[in-house]
Amino acid sequence: MWRPPLAPGLLWQSWLLCWLLGLLAARWPGPALCAGLCVLVADSRLWRLPRLLVGCAVALLGCVTAQALLPAFPVPPVLEQLYEERTPPRHWPVLEARVSDVRTLPEQRLRISLTDLHLQQPDGQPLVHLPGNLAWTWEQAAVFPLPGQTVRLQRKLLPVDTQRNFGLTDWGFWWHSHGTGWRIWSRGTDGQPAVDGAPSPFARQRLELIRKFLAVLLPGRDDLLPPAAASPSGLTAAPPPQLPVAAPSTPSAAPVPQSKAILLALLFGERFLLETPTVKAFNAGNLSHSLALSGQHLLVAGLAGMLLVWLAARMHPGLYLWRPRTVLIPLAACPAALGYLWLGNAPPSLLRAAGMLLLLATAMALAHLRCMPLPQTLRERLPSSGLDVLCCTLLCITVISPLSVFDTGLQLSALCVSVICCATPLMGQLLRRIPRTSPGQRLLRSLASILLVSFFIQLALLPLSLLLFNNSGLWFLLNVFWLPVLGTLVLPGAFLGLGLSLCGLGPAAALVLDVVALPCQWLVDGLLFLQTQGWLSVPPILRPHWTALPAMACLFLALALRAGRPGLPPAGKRLLICGLLLACVGPALRLHHSLVPRLELSVPDVGQAQAVLLRLPHGQTLLVDAAGSMSRSWNPGRELLLPLLACNARPGLDAIINSHPDIDHAGGIPPLLAAFPEALLLHNGQPGSGQMGHIWQATLQKRKNAPLHAGDTLQLGDPEDGLALYVLHPPRPAPGAYVWEGNSASLVLRLVHNGHGLALFPGDADGAALRHLLASGRDVQADVLLAPHHGSDSSFLPEFLTAVRPRLVVASCGAFNRFGHPGKQLRQWLEEQHIPLLQTGRYGHVRVTWPLSGDRDVPLLDWDTARPVRP
């Protein structure tokens, strides 16, 4: 089928882009301005001064609107005092709040959004009212709260904006744009949660519908979802024996077949029963988008509308004389789409798809009015193409809720639809070589269409995927096999099973669901097999500079404008030039860094852990410690350090030096060594303990490694650079000598440039180790000191600090951590000595650079932080 070339957008759509970019400029002014200049260059209609002024005014209005609506969440003095006093969770004030939303997460977790937040004394006296919302993550939930109910909980409350790193996604801002400023984590009956009050009737009915569906999907497993809280008297979670904790949280519970868990996620968007290996396999296979509720799911609503119109036409054949099918089917699908919005809990991607369907149905109905026919000029202005409908939908959404422009789900959903609409003419040209005379050719054409759609989406969104998720999406070919099965069998069959279960036909519904679960199980087994073989693993890929986003947009639009035309139109030529120029920015910056010799020391914000990244003048990279966490699903080595190593730089790691094998210093090493198997692992020769014991032993057996002791020297980079790393502690083991263990055996490293100390890394060395170091007479002077043991008072030694004579002290510790790091003694001493102290928990990622060019014996020191340093 011939498809017309991509038509240029309307003038109001260019102004819509100005509005959207103005909203985004409230957070990202540089990228928004760059994208706005690209729009100005591409659209010659904006070259006229009145139209340009209108576009600038719209962009300014968007920026001012977003700035006015973006909330601020200052920490009240009451919370500051609680953090300072290291108040244990059992002594915290009681939080009373109202449930506004409940989402389920993998591994049987609940994400509960609370509003109307009040902190109270245990006797009920009000203490403080907190602005905004709170995100409560509840593992092994004792009850299932519903919107409208009231919650009382006694747990430590933290701001959501606790980690910020250069070049990585600021998820704290994402929470802030959703009106959430606080977070709480709890498990089971910790914190004595109490839920009471009458829930929203729509939420209660939806939960009952999910339970009925689960009773058919997994018969005999009534314990899968936590029980609903009693109403109106409530259910208090204080005495554990009175609470029926969900059976899946117990070790004896039988595992849930992941094929059935996928059906629950596909229908309702509830991922409660999904397990971490399944989620990781879907992410690695680039199929996670198929689990998100979006326009693909509304195809079932379209099928329902088509069936309804067909039945109505069978009863009243004259229906098609009143309105054509192209008008009747979208109108008939609207009720089903609205019902599915309720059923799927209205995520942003589904909201976008439903909005597009409603606008399309409305526009087509208005175009065929007979009682009051529209004028021809007005009828021509109605949205007719996919891009028109998408633009109208985005305009409605962002006018009603301007901050929704920062929602990642809405962004990805809108960009995917934009790519499909822009690539349609190009796909038409590519597919016209495949005839459609036989069923086999039509099947081949359909598969080729899915392949091309997946390819163009992955190509256009590749920079964004790398920047947001560090995922290149190289396995998009799996969409060719999975999406047809999902759209033609799994989704319709799942909806049919749901309908049969609601009609009381349980055995028939169970049979249908068992059949459609088979492809899901085959998919999961195949993905896990590929992952076990290591075939889904993708080598680290360079994460581009942010200018790659507008560059790819310009280049892709230029390619789309070329399709169906004898040559590239003027707008396409201008877009091509802009795209090529912007694509050169990232390589130019990398070339500049390689030509200007400098040493960069980065202390990323990894929570209550520690990692130091050293970038040498000629591109070598090494890590001193690699952070770690107690989480089963989140590893800072994989989620933070690996993207940082590839941030507009050649992905590579030459060596990892581990000060001691505690989980907060060594937990991130296994995923890093899996990504960079040639990296050398250097350590203090001590065995791991606790959770790290087995992992550390297995790591040493698989990877090349070597122990370090006092007196060892590591030459860094080119010898002409004069950079070396001296090992100062622990002493080399000798018969009859004192045996250093635990934190006392931490490696103490001194980074030196031509004899001048640049940085000192003492790991978690305690007072005894530091005293021994001073007694050894070794030089410990350094410009930058990484605070021993995260700044703990147990490692505070004034004579050691005096010997180091630092110009800057950095403490790697989590925000408002329960240990009180950095300690009061260290803070007070540094304040008296007028030495700046930078905490990663407060200021985010700390980056220190030394320019190594010039004739200075002592290089200059320059530093910056991801958050501004407050006086």
N, C-alpha and C positions, 0 to 999 in steps of 0.2 A: 504494500500500500504506500502510495506517495504521500509524504508529509511535507507541509509547507515549511520554509525556513523559519528560524526563530525570529519572531517579530520584536522590534525594539519596545521597551516598556513605555507605559504612559507617563506623562509628566508628574501626575500625582504619586506614581510609584517611586519616582526619584525623590520626591519630597518625603515619602514614607521611609526611604532609606536614610534620609537626613534625620528624621525623627528617631529611628532606631539607633543610628550612630550617636546621636546626641545623648540618648539614654545610656549607651555603653560608655560614652566619654566621662561619665561621672566616676567610673572606676578605672578605665583604660584610656586616658586622654590621647596619648601618643598613637596607639593603634587606630583609635576612632578617627583622629585627624587624618592619618595616612589613608584610611579607607575612604573618607570623605573626599579627599583630593582625587582619588581614583574615580569616584562617581562623577566629580566635576569634569575630569578630563574626558571620560567616556561619553557623557551626555552633553552634546553641544547646545541643547536648549537652555541649559543652565548658564550659558555664557552671557546671556542677556542680563543686564544688571537687575531689573525688577525681580526676575525669577531667581537669580542668585541670592538676592536679599531675602526672598521668601524662604529659600532653603536654609540660609544661615539662621533666620529667625526660628524656624522649626527645630533646627538642631540645638539652638540655644535654649529653646523651651524644653526640649527633652532633657538636656543636661541639668537645667535648673530643677525640673520636676524630679528627676532621679536623686539629685543631691538633697532635695527637701524630704523625700520619702525614705531615703536610706536611714535606718535607725542607728542610734549609738547606744552601746550597752556599757556604761561606766560601772566599775565594780564599787558597790556601796561601801562606806567605811566599816559597816558591821561585818561584811564578808572579808574585807582586808584584815580586820582584827582576828577573825577566825583562822584565816590562812597563816597569819603571822604567828599565832599561838599554837599552830599545828593541832587544831582540835580534831580528835578522832571522830569518825562518822557517827558513832553512837551518841556523841554529845552535841551533835549539830542541832540547830533548830528544826522544827518540823515544817516541812513544806506542804502547803495546802493549795491545790490548783484544780482547774477544770480541764477535762480531756477534750481536745478539739479535733484530734485525728489519730488514727491507729493504722500503722503499716506493719506488715510482717517481713522479717528478714530471714535469710538462710540460717540453718542450724537452730531452728525453733526459737527465734528471738522476736521480740516485739519492739518496734520503734514508736513510742507514744509521744505525741505532741501535746504539751500542756500549756495552758494560758491562764491569765488571771492569777499570777503567782504571788503567794503570800508566805513569808517566813514567820513562824510563831514560836514562842517559847513552849516548852513541854506542858506548861499549865494553861496554854491557850491564849496567852497575852500576845497581841500583834507586835512584830518586831520590825519588819520592813516589807515594802511592796516592790517587787522586781518588775522592770519593764520587759515587754516582749514575751516570747514563748520559750519553752524549755523542751529539749529533746531527751527523752528518757528511754534508754536501751535496757530492756528487761530480758535477761536470760532465764530459762526455766520458770517462766511466769506462772504464778500460782493461780491467777484469774485472768480473764480477758476483758480489760476495760473497754468501754465504748464511749464514743463522743457524747458529751452532755453529762457524764458522770463526774463525781468529785473524787480526788485522790489525796490521800495524806501519806507522806513518806518522810523518813528521817535518814537522809544520805548526804554525803559531801557533794556540794554543788560547784561546778566549774564553768568558766566561760568557754564557749565553743571555739573562740579564736585563740588557740593555744599553740599552733605550729604554723610558721611561715618561713619559706625558703626561696632564695633567688631561683627563678626559672621554673618553679613548680606551681601547680594549681593551688590557689589560696582557697581551700574549702571552708575556712572560717568565714570568708566574705560570702561564700555561697549560702551558708546558714544565715548570715545577717540579712542578705537580700530576701530571705524567706521569713524574716521577722523573728528568728530564733537567736537568742544570745547566750543560752545556758544549756548545760548538759548534765545528765546523771546516768550512772551505770549501776545496775544492781543484779543480783542473782537470787532466784527463789524468794524466800521470805526475808532477805536482808533488808534492814531498814524498816521493818514492820509496816509494809504497805497496806493501806486500807482503801477500798474502793466502794463507794455507795452512790445513791442518787438514781434518778430515772434516766436511762440512756435515750438518745435520739431514736424515734421509732424506725426511721429508715436504716440506721446502723444496726439496730436489733434485728430487723427483718433480714438484712443482708447476712448477718452472722448466722442466723437460723438457716438461711438458704445454703450457706457454705457447709454447715453441719449435715444437712440432709444430703447434699452432694457427696460429702465424705463418707456417709453411711453406706452409700451405694458403691462409691469408688473403692473404699477399703472397708469392707464389712467386718464387724467385730472389733474395730479399732476406734471406739468412742472416746478413747483417752488422748487422741492426737492433739486436739486443741484444748487449751486450758478452759475450765468452766467459766461461764459468764458470772459477773458479780451479782449478788442478790440485790433486789430492789423492792421496796425503798429502804429497808433497814441497813443494807450494805453487808459487806463481807470484810472482816478485818484479818489481815495477814500476820498479826503479831504472834499468836501461838502456832508454831508449825504443825502440831498434830491436828489442828482444826482445818487445815488447808489441804485440799486434794491437789498436790503438785502433779503436773502433767506427766503421764507415764513415759513419754519419750526421753525425759531428762534422766531417767534411771538407767543404770548400765544394763539391766536385764531386758529392756524394751527391744522388741524385734525391729530391725531396720525397715524403713519405709521404701518400697520399690520406687526408684527415681523416675521411672516412667509415669507412675501415678502422680508423683510430686510435680512433674512437668505439666500434666494436665490441669492440676489445680492452679499452677502459675499462669498457664495460658488463658484459662477462663476468667479467673478473678484477679489476676495480678498478685496473688498471695504466694510468696516464696518461703513460707514457714517450714515446709517439709524438705526443701532442697538442701543438699549437703555441700560442703565446701569443695570437694573434688569435682562434683558435677558442675558447679558454677565456674570453677577454674577451667574445666575442659571446654565449656561453652565459650568462655572468653578467649581461650587460646585458639579455638576453632572459628573465631569470628562469627559466632552464631548467637551471641547474647542479645542482639537486637530482636531476635525472633521471640524471646520471652517477654519483651516489653509490649504492653498493650498500645496499639497504634492503628493506623488506617487498614493494615492487613486484617485486623480483627473485625473491622467494620464491614469487610466484604461479606461477612455472614449476615449483617444487617441488610446489605444490598440484596443478598439472595432471598432473605425473608420478604423484602419489599417486592422483589420480582415474583415470588410465589403468590403473595397477596394480590398483586395486580392481575396475575394470570387467573386466579380463582374468581376475582371480581369480573373479569372480562368473560369468563365462561358463563357466569350467571347473567351478565348484562353485556352482550356483544357490542352494543353501541357506545361503550365506554371509550373506545379508542377514537370515536368520532368527536368526543368532547375534549379529550386531551391526548396527545401522543404518549407512547410508552416512555420516551426519554424524559418526560415531565412527571409522569405518574410514579415511576419506580423510585426516583430520589425522594419524592414526597412520602411515599409509603414506607421508605426505609428510615425516615426521621424518627418516628416513635421507637423503633427498635434501637436506633443509635442512642437516643436519650436514655432508654432503659439500660443499655450496656454501659453508659457513663456511670450510672448508679452501681451497676453490678461490678464494674472494674475499679471503683473508688476514684475515678476521674483523675488519672495521672496526666501530666501536661501533654504528652504525646497523643494520648487518646482524646483529650480536650481539643487539641488542634485538629485532629482528623474529624471529630464530630462537628466542630465549627465550620470546617470546609464543606462538609456534607449539607449542613443546614443552610449555609449561604448559597451553595449551588442550587439546592432545591428552591429556595426563595427566589433567586434570580431567574430560574427557568419558569417558575410559576408566574412571576411578574411579566416576563416576556410574552406569555400566552394568555394574558388577561383579555377577556371579551367584554365584560360589563363596563370596564373602564380602561380601554386600550391606551397604552403608554405612547407618547410621541416617539417618532422614529429616532430622533436625536438622543432621547433618554434611553430608549431601548438599546441603542448601540453602545451606550456607556455601561450597561450591565456587565458584570464579570462573566466572561465566557470561557477563557482558557484556565488551565490549572494554575498558572502563575497569578492570574487576576484573582482567583478565588483564594489562593494562599495569601496574597497581599491584603485582601480585605479581612481575612481571618486574623492575621497578625495585627492589623490596625485595630480591630475590635478588642483583641486580647490585651494589647499594650496600652490602649486608652483606658480600659477598665482596670487593669493591674499593670502599671508601668514597670514595676520591678520584676515581672515575670520574664522580661527580656534576659535576665541573668540566669534563668533556670537552664541547666545543661540539657535536660531532657527536651525541653521546647526548642532549644537551639539546634540540637542534632536532628530532631524531627523535621523542623522547618527547612534545614539545609538539605536533608535527604530528598524532600519533595522538590525543592528548587533544582537540585541536580537532575532529578528524573525529568522534570519539565524542560529544562534547558537541553538535555541530551536526547530528547525524543526525536528531533529531526536527524541528528547524527545517527542514531540507532536505526531510523527508517532507511537511511542510505546504506548502512551496513547489512541490514537484513533483507533488502530487496533482491539480493542475489540468491536467496533461498526460496525456491518456489513453494507454493502451498496447494499443490494439486492432489496430494495423497495424504492420508492420516499420518504416516510416518514423517513426511516433510513438515506437516503442521506441528507435530510434536517436537521435531528438531528445531523448528523456528521458535517455539515457545521456550525451550531450554536455552536457546541462544539469546533470547530476549532477557531471561533472568540473569544469564552470565554477563551480558553487557550492562544491565542495570547495576549489578553488584560491582562490576569492574569500575564503572564511572563513579559510583558512590565512594568506593574505596580510594580511587585516584584523587577525587576532588577533596575528600575529607582526610587524606593522609596526614597533612601537617597538623590538623586539629587532633586527630587520633593520637599522634605521637606526643603532642604537647599535653593533652589531657590525661591519657591513659597509658602512654608509652607502649602502644600496641600498633604494629604496622598493618595488621589485617591481611597477612599474606595468604591465609587459608580461606579467602572469600569464595574459592571454587566450591567449597562445601555447600554454599547456598544453592547451587544448581541442583543438588540432590535433595536438600532438606526443604526448601521453600515450596516447591510444587506439592510435596507430600503433606506439608503443613497446611497449605491453603485448600487443597482439594479433599483431603481425607481427615487429618487430625482435628483441625478446628471445627469443620462441619459436624464430624462425628462426636466431638466433645459437647458441642451445643445440643446435638440430638440426644445424647445421653443425659444431659441436664434437663432437657424438656421431658423426656420419658420419666425421669425420677420425680419431677414435680407432678406428673400425671398419675403417680402411684404405680407405675410399671417398673418396679425395682429390678426384677430379673432381666427384662429386656434392656434396661439402661445399663446394668452391670455387664451384659454381654457386649453391647456396643462399646462401652468404655474399655473393656478388656481388649477388644479388637484394635481400637485406635491407639491404645497404649503400646502395642507391639512395635510400631515404627519408632516411637520415642525410646523404647528400651534398646532397639537396635542402634539408634543414634548414640545413646549414652555409652553402650558397650564399645562402639567403634571409636568414639572420641577418647575414652579411657585407654583403649588399646594403643591408639596413636600417641597418646601422651606418655604411656608407659614405655613405648619404644623410643621416645624422645623426638618423634617426627613433628610434633606440634610446637616444639621449642624453636623460637626464632632468635637468631643471634642479635645482640644489641645493635640498635640502629641509631644513628645521629638524630637527636631531637632538634629540629630547626629553630632558627631565630623566629620571633613572632612575625617578622615581615614576610615569612613564607605563606602566611594565611592570606593576606590580600594578593600576594603574587600568584598563588594557585587560583584564586577566584578570577583574577584578570585573565590568566592564560586559559582557564577552562571556558570562560565566557567568549573569549576570542575564538576558540575552537568550535564552540556551539554556533557562533554567528557565521562561521565559514560554511557549515553544512547546508547544502541545498542552494548555494550561491556560486556563481562562476569565479568569484574572488572574495577577498576579505573586505568588508565594508569599512568606511573610515573609522567608525567607532571601534570595530574590531582591531584595526591597526593601532589605534591609540591604546587600547587595552593590552595588546601584545607588547608594546614598548614598555608600558607601566609594569607589566608582569615580569618582563625580563630584567628591568632595572631593579625591582624589588627582590627578585630571586638572587641578585648578586650581593645583597647587603650582608647576609649571613656569611658566605665565603670571604667577603672582604674583611669582616670583623675577625674571622679566624686567621686570615693572613696577617692582619695587623698585630694580633697577639703573638703570632709566631715570630714576627720580625723584631718586636720590642722585647728584649729579655727582661723577665720579671719572675718573681716567685709569688705564688698565691697560696695562702693558707685559709681554708674554709672550715668553719665549725658549724655544720648544719643543725637546724632545730629538729632533733630526733626524739624529743620527749625526755623522760628520765633515763637517759642513756648517753652514750658518748661516741662520737666519730669525728675524725679530723682528716680532711682531704688536702693533700699537697699536690699542686701542679707546678712542675719544674719548668725552667725556661725553654727547653727544647721538646716539650710535649709529653714527657714522662709523668706518670701519675701514680701516687701511692696513698694508701690509707693507713692511718694509725687508729686502730679500733674500728669497728663496723656496727656499733649500736646493737639493738636487740630489744625484744619485748616478750611479755608472757602470753600474748595473744596467739591463738591457734591459727587465725586466718590472716593476720596483718604482720608482715615482717618489714621493719624499716630498711633492711638491706635491699630488699626487692622493690619496695614501694617508694623509697626516698633516695637512697644512695645510687642505685642503678640508673634512675633518670638523671640524677645530678651529674654522673660521670659522662653522660651522653648529651649534655645540654650545650648545643651549638659547638660541640667539640668531638674529636675522634673518640668513639667509644673504646676505651682501653683502660686496663689496670695492670700495672707492672708488679706491684707487691702489696701485701697486706701485713701490717705489723700489729700483732695483738698484744696488748700490755698484760692481760691476764684473762683466762677463759671464763669470766662471769657472763651471764646471759646478756647483760646490758652493755657489754663491750664486744662480745663475740657472736651474739645470736644472728647478726646479719651476714656473717661470713659465708655460710653454705650457699645461699643463692648467688652471692657475688662470685664465688669460685666456680659455680655451675655456669655462669655467664662468661667468665674469663678463666678458663681452665689453665692457661699458661701462667697465671699470676703466681708469684712465690709467696708462701705463707711463712712469716717469721713470728716467733712467739717466745715466751719465757720458760718453756720447758715444763710447765706445771700441768697436771691433769685437770680436767673439768670436774665440776661437782654439781649435784642436784640435777635440774632439768637439762643442763648442758653437758653432763658427763658422757653419755652415750653419743650424743651428736658430735662432741668435740673429738672423741676417740675415732669415730668413723671418718671425720674430716681429715685428721692427721694421717690415717691409713690410705686415703684416696689421693691426697694432693701432695705435691712436693713441698717440703717444709724444712725448717732449720731453727734450732733454738738460739737465742741471743743472751749474752751475759755481759757484765761490766767489763769494759776494755775493748769491746768490739766496736768497729767503725764501719759505717756504710757510706761509700762514695756515691753521691747522688748526681746523676746526669753526667755531663761533660766535665772532666777534671778542670778545664779552664774556668768553669763557673765558680769553683771554690766552695761548693756546697757539700756538706757532710752531715751525717747523723751519728752522734756519739751515744753509745749505750753506757749509762752511769750506774745502773742498778738493775737486777740483783747481782751479787758476786757469783763468780763461777763456782759450782759445787766442788767441795774438797773434803777429803776424809777428816772427820772430827770437827768440821766447821759448822757454824750455826745454820740451820735449815730454815730458809725463808719460805713461808706458805701464805696462801690466800692473798688478800690485798697487799700485804707486806712484800710479796714477791713480784709486784707489778714492775714492768719495765719502765725505767725512767730514761727518756731520750732527750737529747739536746741537739737542736738544729743549728748549724754553724755555717757562716759565710766568711771565708778567709779569716778564721779565728774569732770572729765576732758572733756572739750568741744571738740568734734571731728568735727562737722559740724553745720552750721547755715543756715536755709532755710527761708528767709524773704518773699518769694513770690513776689508780685508786690507792697510791702509796699512803700509808698512815704515818703517824708521828714517829714511830720507831724507825721506819725505813728512811724517813727524811733526816732524822738525827744521824743515822749511820752514814747517809750520803754526805752530810756536812762534815762528819768526822773523817771521812776518806780524803778530804782536801781537794776533791774534784771541783773544777770551775762550773758553776751553775748559772752564771749571768745569762740573761735573755731579755729581749725586748718584750716578748709576749709570753705570758705564763698561762697555761691551761690549769685552772684551779684543781689542786689534788682532791680526788674523791668527790668531784662535782661541787667543791667548795664546802665540804663538811667540816664542822667544828673539830671532829676527831683528827683531821689532818691539818689543823691550823697550827702553824709554827712560825712565830714572828721572826726568829733568827733565820729561818729558811727564806722567808720573803725578803728580808733585808739582803741576804746573799744573792738572791736572784736579781734584785733591782729592776723589776719589770716596769715598762712604760704602759702596759695594758694587761689586764687580767680578764680571761674569758672563763665563765663557768657554764658547762654543758649540763643543764638540768631542766626538768619539766616545769611548766608554769604551775605555781601554787602546789608544789609537790608535798607529799606527806612527811618527807624527811626534813623539811625546812632548809633545803639547799638553795643558794649558798648561805652558810651560817652567819649569825649575827657578829661573831668575832671577826671573821674575814671582812665583812662589809664595813664594820666600824674601823678596822685597821687601815683599809684601803682609803676610806673617806678621810681619815686623819692625814694620810700620806699624799692625798690629792692624786691618787691613781685611779683611772676609770675602771669600773667593773661592768662587764657586759654579760648578762645572763641570756642564754638562748631562749629560755622560757618567756622572758619579757620582751626582748628585742629581736627575737627570731634569729635567722641565719646571720652569723658574723663572718665577714670576709676581710682578711688582712693581706695587703700586697706590699712587696718590696721591689721597687725598680732597681735592677741590677746593672744598669748602664751608667756610665759616667765615671769620674775619677774619685768618688767618695769612698773612703775606707769603710765607713759605717753607712749602709743604705738607709734611705728614708723609709718611714713606715706610714702607710695609709690604710684606713679601715672604714668600713661602712656596715650597716645592718639592714635587715629586711624590714624592720619597723623603725620609725624615727626614734632617736634617743631623746627622751624627755629630760630636761634639766632637773 
